[in-house]
Amino acid sequence: MYTAHARRWEQGWELHVEGVGVTQVRVLEHAKAQVCDLVETMTDNRPAEDDVEVHLDIGDLGTQARNVREMTVQAADLQRRAATASRQVVADMRAAGLSVSDIATVLGVSRGRVSQLIADAPEPTVTVTYRTRPRRPVAARP
């Protein structure tokens, strides 16, 4: 694993690669490839870009950027979990006998969205049994 510290300079970025040396790039998009080129030049061994980490030395902005990336990953994970839970609850509500319109109202989505969720829904996880009262005998009519 190679770690490069990227520092701004007037022409782009200086990449200080720990234990290897320094190189430059105009834009960060090419930083990993440039680090691989430097390592190959200095060691005759080219690492994979996945084996290169680039850390931005831009103070608080770097910390803020990392926090935003982490929040984005967390939001995507929550979105996936919510989608899975939505499909399951729709399947369970249908199994309980709720109409598409009622499910849409409960979940705050359109009936069309409920239909999409039904199409992608797994088997219901709940078994619904209905309790009914015994019918009263009808009084004989004269």
C-alpha positions, 0 to 999 in steps of 0.5 A, spaced: 500 500 500 502 506 498 500 513 501 501 519 497 499 526 500 497 531 495 498 538 496 496 544 492 501 548 488 500 553 482 500 548 477 496 543 480 498 538 486 504 535 488 504 528 490 508 526 496 509 519 496 511 516 503 518 512 502 518 513 494 519 521 492 515 526 489 511 527 483 506 532 480 499 532 477 494 538 474 488 534 477 487 529 482 483 525 477 490 522 475 493 522 482 493 515 483 495 513 476 501 518 477 503 515 483 503 508 480 508 511 475 512 514 480 513 507 484 514 503 477 520 508 475 523 508 482 522 500 484 521 497 477 514 494 480 508 497 478 502 497 484 495 497 482 491 503 483 487 500 488 493 499 492 494 507 492 491 512 497 491 519 496 490 524 502 489 531 501 493 536 505 487 541 505 486 542 512 479 543 514 476 542 507 479 535 507 475 533 513 469 536 511 469 532 504 471 526 508 465 527 512 460 528 506 463 522 503 461 518 509 454 521 510 453 520 502 455 512 503 450 512 510 445 515 506 445 510 500 445 504 505 439 507 509 436 508 502 437 501 500 434 498 507 428 503 506 427 500 500 427 493 502 423 494 508 418 498 504 417 492 499 416 487 505 411 492 509 407 492 502 407 484 502 405 484 509 399 489 508 397 486 502 397 479 506 393 482 511 388 484 506 389 492 505 387 495 499 392 498 494 389 505 496 389 504 503 397 502 503 398 508 499 395 512 504 398 509 510 405 509 506 404 516 503 406 514 496 402 513 490 398 507 488 402 506 482 408 506 487 405 501 491 403 496 485 411 497 483 413 495 490 408 489 490 411 486 484 418 486 487 415 484 494 418 478 497 413 473 500 409 476 506 412 475 513 406 475 517 400 470 517 394 474 518 388 471 522 381 474 522 377 473 528 369 473 527 364 473 532 359 468 531 353 470 528 347 471 532 341 467 530 336 471 526 329 471 530 324 467 526 319 472 522 312 471 523 
